[in-house]
Amino acid sequence: MGYAPPEGLVDLVESMKRAAGAFDDAEIPVVLGGGLAAWARGGPVTDHDVDFFVREEHVEQALETLARHGMRTERPSEGWLLKAWDGDVLIDLIHHPAGLPVDDALFSRASRLDVLAQPIDVASAGDVLATKILALSEQDPNLRPVLEIARALREQVDWAFVRASVQDTPFGAAVLTLAERLDIAPEAVGTTPVAV
């Protein structure tokens, strides 16, 4: 008997597979990101959307590819992503995530994994965590999902990379402090622990 994904994840995984297959056929390099990448690496279950990191020079071709496969496309005003809808499932094509470039380095940190029999490049745990932290804002300051991912993937995370990527932001400093104090992340080298 094969593994079946949790109920809320089934539609996301099917849409991810359809999009990934379309990108493979069109030879568009993508990296699975977001909550689905965290789940694929052993993190918490997600039911939000499907995120793909796409280089800026490929994002228009990626959107057109999904449109040719019957998905409804959208160009939001934010300017850092394009969107497609596979039925009720939202697929984000992210080419400028907050604070991190979608570049050769991001692609080189990714790992080729089989996600329920779909081979796909999956963002590193460090990239997933850093992009989640950098997306936090005063309008959406919920640290719980970020800390859940950090705890679940802590042994896979390149903490030096995450620190370098987020420590100069208010939410980054807060998450790193909490992660260290909760023994999720090792203390940064050369820092003095805060007395309690």
C-alpha positions in Angstrom: 0.0 0.0 0.0 1.5 3.4 -1.1 1.7 6.6 1.0 -1.3 8.9 0.6 -0.8 12.6 1.5 -2.9 14.1 4.3 -6.4 15.1 3.0 -5.7 18.9 2.9 -2.6 18.3 0.9 -3.9 16.1 -1.9 -5.0 19.0 -4.2 -1.8 20.9 -3.6 0.4 18.0 -4.5 -1.6 17.2 -7.6 -1.4 20.8 -8.8 2.4 20.8 -7.9 2.8 17.7 -10.1 0.9 19.1 -13.0 2.9 22.4 -12.9 6.2 20.6 -12.4 5.5 18.3 -15.3 4.6 21.3 -17.5 7.8 23.1 -16.6 9.9 20.0 -17.3 8.3 19.6 -20.7 9.0 23.3 -21.5 12.5 23.0 -20.0 11.9 25.8 -17.5 14.0 25.5 -14.4 12.1 25.9 -11.2 12.6 25.2 -7.5 9.7 24.2 -5.2 9.6 26.6 -2.3 7.3 27.6 0.6 5.3 25.3 2.8 5.2 22.5 0.3 9.0 22.4 0.2 9.2 22.4 4.0 6.7 19.5 4.0 8.7 17.6 1.3 11.7 17.9 3.6 9.9 16.6 6.6 8.3 19.7 7.9 4.7 20.4 8.9 1.7 19.8 6.6 0.6 22.8 4.6 -2.7 23.5 2.8 -2.0 27.1 1.7 -0.6 27.2 -1.9 2.1 25.9 -4.2 5.2 28.1 -4.5 7.8 27.9 -7.2 11.0 29.9 -7.4 11.6 31.0 -11.0 14.4 33.1 -12.4 13.1 36.5 -13.6 14.1 35.7 -17.2 11.9 32.6 -17.1 8.8 33.8 -15.2 6.8 35.0 -18.2 7.4 31.7 -20.0 6.4 29.8 -16.9 3.1 31.7 -16.6 2.4 31.1 -20.3 3.2 27.4 -19.9 0.6 27.1 -17.1 -1.9 29.0 -19.2 -1.4 26.5 -22.0 -2.2 23.7 -19.6 -5.6 25.3 -18.8 -4.7 27.3 -15.7 -6.1 30.7 -15.1 -3.3 33.3 -14.8 -3.0 36.5 -12.8 -0.6 39.4 -12.7 -0.9 40.9 -9.2 0.3 44.4 -8.5 3.0 43.3 -6.0 5.6 42.9 -8.8 7.6 40.1 -7.1 5.4 37.1 -8.3 2.9 36.0 -10.9 0.0 33.7 -10.1 -1.9 30.8 -11.7 -4.9 28.9 -10.5 -5.3 25.2 -11.1 -8.9 24.9 -10.1 -9.0 26.2 -6.5 -5.3 25.7 -6.0 -3.1 28.8 -6.1 0.3 28.5 -7.7 2.8 31.3 -7.0 5.7 31.9 -9.4 8.1 33.9 -7.2 10.9 35.7 -9.0 11.8 38.3 -6.3 11.1 37.0 -2.8 11.7 39.6 0.0 15.4 39.8 0.7 16.7 36.8 -1.3 17.4 36.7 -5.0 16.3 33.8 -7.2 19.7 33.1 -8.7 22.1 30.4 -9.5 23.1 30.1 -5.8 19.4 29.4 -4.8 19.2 26.7 -7.5 22.6 25.2 -6.4 21.4 24.9 -2.7 18.2 23.0 -3.8 18.1 19.2 -3.8 16.4 16.9 -6.3 13.8 15.0 -4.3 10.9 12.7 -5.2 7.8 14.4 -3.9 5.2 11.6 -4.0 6.8 10.2 -7.2 7.4 13.6 -8.8 11.1 14.3 -9.1 11.6 18.0 -8.5 14.2 20.5 -7.2 13.2 21.5 -3.7 14.5 24.6 -2.0 17.0 24.1 0.8 15.7 24.2 4.3 17.7 27.4 4.8 16.1 29.1 1.8 12.6 28.0 2.9 13.2 29.3 6.4 14.8 32.5 5.4 12.1 33.4 2.9 9.4 32.6 5.5 11.2 34.9 8.0 11.7 37.7 5.5 8.0 37.6 4.5 6.9 38.4 8.1 5.6 41.9 8.6 3.7 44.1 11.0 0.5 43.1 9.1 1.3 39.4 9.4 3.6 38.9 12.4 2.6 35.2 13.2 5.9 33.5 14.2 4.3 30.1 14.9 4.5 28.6 11.3 8.1 29.8 11.0 9.1 28.3 14.4 7.3 25.0 13.5 9.3 24.8 10.3 12.5 25.7 12.1 12.0 23.0 14.7 11.0 20.3 12.2 13.9 21.0 9.8 16.5 22.3 12.3 19.1 19.6 11.5 18.9 20.4 7.7 19.1 24.2 8.1 22.3 26.0 7.3 22.0 28.4 10.3 24.9 30.6 9.2 23.2 31.2 5.9 19.9 32.0 7.6 21.6 34.3 10.1 23.4 36.2 7.3 20.1 36.5 5.3 17.7 37.7 8.1 19.6 38.9 11.2 19.4 42.6 10.2 15.6 42.6 10.0 13.5 43.0 13.1 11.6 39.8 12.6 14.7 38.0 11.7 16.4 39.0 14.9 13.3 38.0 16.9 13.1 34.6 15.2 16.8 33.9 15.6 16.7 34.9 19.3 13.7 32.7 19.9 15.2 29.8 18.0 18.4 30.0 20.0 16.6 30.3 23.4 14.3 27.4 22.5 17.3 25.2 21.5 16.1 25.0 18.0 19.1 26.8 16.6 22.7 26.8 17.9 23.9 30.1 19.2 25.8 32.2 16.8 29.5 31.9 17.0 31.1 34.8 18.9 27.9 35.9 20.7 27.4 36.1 24.4 24.3 34.5 25.7 21.7 36.8 27.3 21.4 36.2 31.0 17.9 35.2 32.1 
